[in-house]
């Protein structure tokens, strides 16, 4: 059995934060709660969560700026971010999605909807992680012998071309 997904909830309202932590924990997730955007960004850097839930209105660093920073930190990987807010207007949602959020939930929310959206994004993250793992495995198999782990002829051929071009560009001698 795999480890439960790590969920970060950044919410300045203590009652709402505790409610969300309890709800997600009861549904088999490991949940950490923080009170502002700065703590959320620091947590992402240190712990690599599976999904982040950010309240838009928080002290120090709001949810939109936190989302922007988190998406910048995790460019190589897919880290789903859900924005939470009491604002229900379309403009707020569009701004949130444009800066990189993967979903948007208006408060008050239905527990079933929140759990369904979190589960859906976790499923997409698992698939994305699997594709990245498969891609790196295939890249390794393309240049290394599976049995010995040594570089193969294809790798040698590409490196010789690169080194030849470099030697030509800098007028360095080259020998094989």
C-alpha positions, 0 to 999 in steps of 0.5 A: 500500500502506498503512503497517504497523499500529503495535503497542505491547507493554508487558511487563516481562519482557524475554525475553517482550517481545523474543519478542512484538516479533519475532513481530509484526514478522515478520508485517508489523507495526511494533512498539514495546516498553516495560517498564511502564504509565507508558511505555505511556500516554506512548507512546499519547499521543505515537504513536497506535498501532493496537493495545496489548498490556498485561501485567497485572503490571508495575511502576509502573503495572499493566496494568489501570490502564494500560488504564483510562487509555488508554481514557480518552485515546482515547474519541473513537477505537477503540484495541484493548487486549489484556491479557496475563497468566499468571492463568487464572482467570475473575475476572481475565478479567472484571475486565480486560474490564469496565475496557475491554480488548477481548481477553484472552490467557493466557500461555503463548500459542500464536503462531497464536492471538495473531496471529489475535486481533491481526489480528481486532482490527486488522480491527475497528479499520480498519472503525471508522476507516472508519465514523468517516471516512465519518460526518465526511464525511457531516456535512460534506456535510450542511452545506456545498456540495461544489463551493464549500465554503460553508455551505448553506441547511440550516446557515443555517437551523439557525444562525439558530434557535440564534442566535435562541434565544440572543438571546432568552435573553440579551435581545440584539438580533438582525438578519439 
